[in-house]
Amino acid sequence: MKPLLALLLLGAATPAIAQHTGHTMPMGMPMPKPTPTPTPKASPKPAAPTKKATPAPARKAAPAKKPVTRPQTDPADSRASPPPAEGAMDHSTMDHGAMDQGQLDQGTAGSADPSMPEDHARMDMGAMDHSQMDMGAMAMPIPATAPPAAAGSGPPRAADAIWGAEAMRASREALRDEQGGQKFLWFMADRAEYQMREGKNGYLWDVQGYYGGDIDKFWFKSEGEGSFDQKAESAEVQALYSRAISPWFNLQAGVRQDFAPRDRTYAVVGVQGLAPYLFDIDAAAFLSDEGDLTARFEGELDQRITQRLILQPRAEVNLAAQDIPELGIGAGLDTLELGVRLRYEVAREFAPYVGVEQSWKIGKSADYARLRGEDPGVTNYVVGIRLWF
Amino acid sequence: MPALDRRRFLHASATSLATIGVMSSVPAWARGASLTGGLMQQGFDEVSGATIDLTIGAGPRSVQGRRGPGIAVNGSVPGPLVRLTEGSPVRINVTNTLDADSSIHWHGLLVPFQFDGVPGVSFPGIKPGQTFTYALPPIRQAGTYWWHSHSDLQEQAGHYGPIVIDPAAPDPVQADRDYVLLLSEFTSLMPHAIMDKLKKGEGYFNYQKTTWTDDYPLSGADRRMWAKMRMMPTDILDVTGSTYTYLANGFGPKEGMEFLFNPGERIRIRVINGSSMSFFNVRIPGATMHIVAADGQNVRPVPVEEFQIGTAETYDFIVEPTGEAMTIVAESMDRSGMAVATLASRPGARAPVPALRDPPLLTMADMGMSGMGHGGMAGMQGGGGAMAGMDHSAMGHGNTDSATIPAMTTASEPMGGMDMGGMNMRDTSMLPPDVKVGPGLDMVAMNPVDRMGDPGIGLAGLPHKVLTYKDLVALEPNDDLRTPSRQMEIHLTGNMERFMWSFDGKKFSAVSDDPIRFANNERVRVKLVNDTMMAHPIHLHGHFFELVNGSPADRQPQKHTVIVQPGGSAMFDLTADEPGDWAFHCHLLYHMHAGMFQIVTVAGAPDTPHDERGGESE
């Protein structure tokens, strides 16, 4: 048997053109694309001629000399070569039975074959019942039963019998922690920027991060802004417990502490994640220790112009359930910010940007602003850095 | 003087390669000395015999002038070719000089489970400073395999090498020369830094994303559909050529890896994908490769012009090179880079290296909607996004045929301009009850057809022959022809955005005490359903399973690793006749590390210590 097989192999190795006739157009594509590659490019010759490694052959086989080309009509050849490319066949008229013969060894054809002995009439997918589909795809149904009693039960502890339970313990715990149990630390300054506006220039920071596993995390956020010649207009820190509640969203709850314009503490509950069409969403409601209820909605969208140049529109809306005069907040729509930033990712983690942002105080909040002698609408030209690690 | 150092190092490397077979004296690294010149050797030597000594050490690595962290075995990356003989026992003493635990797993070898080399499953691992002896009984197989660390992320740093087992009987595959081509990656990043970036930065390593200025054949509707799904059609590989330099036997594409031949000779190349995160498209422009073995097991020869090799798979092929030289191209599946070697009729001979081809895009089939993208689905467009417009008979037809004709399910038109509005990409009611639905599952394949007839992402519809699993037919008949007594389904689940990966929605950290159990000698049909848009190379330790690929029952090809194409399924028949606990996992290193790992327990393991237990020694 072995010598014969060797012969078959040798025969198959002859680059006989005849072997190709069956599948010169193997895929029979409805829309054949031109060959993407074979346009050879100039060889990138190694700069230094010494840069090469020539290992000795791992083995020199016995002098089994290459045979003379075998007769191309030898039936052994067609058996040793693969089945004719199936794509070339017209499946609307294809006889599956006949194909079995071509592909399979005679004598065993008709045994458990997953796809061929398919009765199309039975393939009613109307109900899209996949278990039914599986059954239909098998020559003989194989029951999907639970493991037999002989499979045993309990945790996998075979190695304890060899090495001892004590010796195995540490590696077993390490394995469990490494394969899915790790925790990660993330910090991001989404916006750390210098703001240029009429009259006074200012600064803004908007950072966040987390530490934790895939589902449960400690999440912190901080943002604030101000002018260089004044006390900060706003400054806040949030400490949140974050739990993944869906593939793309986290539920977050915790506390927020403001340091400007006034010290104030809030309870926070919010949702953060990735919405359809890839909008980064952060929505939260805040209940202050004074009993005031406010809410904030932030949305960002990364628009790649190139692999590294990214345009990021951004919107933020602040809402309030009541007037909070000491904070200059009026009930209803409080503020609206629309901005766009253009960043260049020198590395994924480090991206300087420029941008412009327009903010409006709305309704009663605008009135409070005018009372303080401020313009309720402000345009900022910004330069900043987005970074994370 | 980096240049000088470099030249000296290359010289040393060439010298050691020239002395293969005569090396018997104990080199410095094996005596505990620091690794040569501070830099690890590229390329490997060979170790063989009844007793083999391997030493694991850490140090800097350099490829094409880039430096990075390295872990070498016997001072080189890849580590030495472990040459074994079928029928002969071998003792392999592994010394760990790292300051962390280490291990060696013999990938594809049938060994007693306690010597399989997975810390926490088969043994406690090798502590720093310790020597562990793998006392392997007479080897029961022949062919091409490999070894690698199963500790932490050490494999990425270079802790791997080839295994060749010479058959006891004459090899049915005869060749004039016999070479190993081990494909892997080099990165200047620490392995844990890669894991970190994968977790935090969506698509961190992908610099082939869709943009306003790209050339991808996607319509505006296609792009909106992908954005709506919160997925990327360019999510082909998680880690790419943006950090990886792809290696042929440890050498970068500009470092001139070459295999010599004389005109007219038959060359056997044993291709091992020893990478951490890469699939490769292998081809030799102008030549036909005759695939003669898959995962170490001989198959009936299949002439192909190209084949895709998943992480941890091996393929042996025969080629008869012509001309002065031919280029072996191993292009990463996302086409962000390539490993290159040359078949050279004289040292220094070179053939042109083809340019990288355009990056591929995921298709309807990759989204788990095989057969829905053509024919009767035309009625869906503008159908208010409802499934009502679907022609179900056409879909059923697609289901049958798509298993046979990859070109049709993965037509080159990526989306066919389909309006996917309202289609539920995560219909969890279609999942079996043992799949946990949670944040770790972002998609459910709607029609997960058998995709073993698919040549792999980006290779459908090429004008030349590309290997598929359906081409593989075992050369020798299989010994267990029983019909499986039961079948089970395992879902491959994940969340691209959060970089969570698991089986049945449960990370290993959640099921470490709840293994997949088989009775001893039980024969089971296992269906793997891929509910993600990535291809996963699934590896079972300690066994070969038979792909249910349409071959006759007694000729189903035996493999240790099977690629499950995105949104599709693959079936194998397993005879669970190797008692003990075995790792079962996705062989993409960072997927495994994220939780896509389980333990398979085959009942009947010895409850008394093995006679020849090997193990620790001083």
Interface residues (C-beta under 8 A of the other chain):
Chain A: K2 L5 A6 L8 L9 L10 A12 A13 P15 Q19 H23 M25 P26 M27 G28 M29 P30 M31 P32 K33 P34 T35 P36 T37 P38 T39 P40 K41 A42 S43 P44 K45 P46 A47 A48 P49 T50 K51 K52 A53 T54 P55 A56 P57 A58 R59 K60 A61 A62 A64 K66 R79 A80 S81 P82 P83 A85 E86 G87 H91 Q103 L104 D105 G107 T108 A109 S111 A112 D113 P114 S115 M116 E118 H120 M123 D124 M125 G126 M128 H130 M133 D134 A137 M140 I142 P143 A144 T145 P147 P148 A149 A150 A151 G152 S153 G154 P155 P156 R157 A158 A159 A161 I162 W163 A167 M168 A170 S171 R172 E173 A174 L175 R176 D177 E178 Q179 G180 G181 Q182 F184 W186 D214 I215 A244 I245 S246 P247 W248 L274 A275 P276 Y277 L278 Q303 R304 I305 T306 Q307 R308 R348 E349 W388
Chain B: R7 L10 H11 S13 A14 L17 A18 I20 G21 Q42 G43 E46 L81 R83 D101 F113 Q114 V118 P119 G120 V121 S122 F123 P124 G125 D152 V164 D166 A169 P170 D171 P172 V173 Q174 A175 D176 R177 D178 Y179 V180 M195 D196 K197 K199 K200 G201 Y204 Y207 Q208 K209 T210 T211 W212 T213 R224 A227 K228 M229 R230 N249 F251 P253 K254 E255 G256 M257 E258 F259 L260 G264 E265 R266 R268 R270 P285 T288 H290 V292 R300 P301 V302 P303 V304 I318 E320 T327 A344 P347 G348 R350 A351 P352 V353 P354 A355 R357 D358 H374 H392 S393 M395 G396 H397 N399 T400 D401 A403 T404 I405 P406 A407 M408 A411 S412 E413 R426 M430 G438 P439 G440 L441 D442 M446 N447 P448 D450 G453 A460 G461 L462 P463 H464 K465 V466 K470 D471 V473 L475 T483 P484 S485 R486 Q487 M488 E489 N495 E497 R498 M500 S502 K507 F508 S509 A510 S512 D513 D514 P515 R517 F518 A519 N520 E522 R525 K527 V548 N549 G550 S551 P552 A553 D554 R555 M571 P579 G580 D581 H585 M592 H593 A594 G595 M596 F597 I599 T601 A603 A605 P606 D607 T608 P609 H610 R613 G615
